[in-house]
């Protein structure tokens, strides 16, 4: 992942550009405080959230409470790139 917020003092949000490769193992489920927003820039990804799986394609977005266990993985044979904004 690539931090987009480097050098910003007093930040409330963490914007990251994340690339998921088809060969990557599914991410371990994590939970954290705050709020999270994901926007798919290219490719297809799966968001596992609260024992459900949501398939997101280019242009799709989701805004959720990250207190529940969640994780993202690539779907298909091309990398998936998404922008995530985490506010804690």
CORFEN-V620184 format. One record per pair of residues at least 4 apart in sequence whose ideal C-beta (glycine too) atoms are under 6 Angstrom apart, sorted by sequence separation. I is the first residue (numbers start at 0). J is the second residue. D is the distance in whole Angstrom. If there is no record, write none. Layout:
i: [I I]
j: [J J]
d: [D D]
This chain:
i: [19 55 47 4 73 45 46 4 45 4 3 44 2 43 0 1 39 41 0 39 49 39 48 38 47 37 19 46 36 44 45 35 44 45 35 44 43 43 31 42 44 30 42 43 42 44 30 41 28 40 28 39 26 37 38 26 37 25 36 35 21 34 33 19 33 21 32 20 18 19 18 17 16 17 15 14 12 13 12 11]
j: [23 59 52 10 79 52 53 13 54 14 14 55 15 56 15 16 55 57 17 57 67 59 69 60 70 61 44 71 62 71 72 63 73 74 65 74 74 75 65 77 79 66 78 79 79 81 68 80 68 80 70 81 70 81 82 71 83 72 84 85 73 86 86 73 87 76 87 78 78 79 80 81 82 83 83 84 84 85 86 86]
d: [6 4 5 5 5 5 5 6 6 5 4 5 6 5 5 5 5 5 4 5 5 5 4 4 5 5 6 5 5 5 5 6 6 5 4 6 4 5 5 5 4 6 6 6 3 6 5 5 4 4 5 5 4 5 5 6 5 4 4 5 5 5 5 4 4 5 5 5 5 4 5 5 6 6 5 5 5 4 5 6]
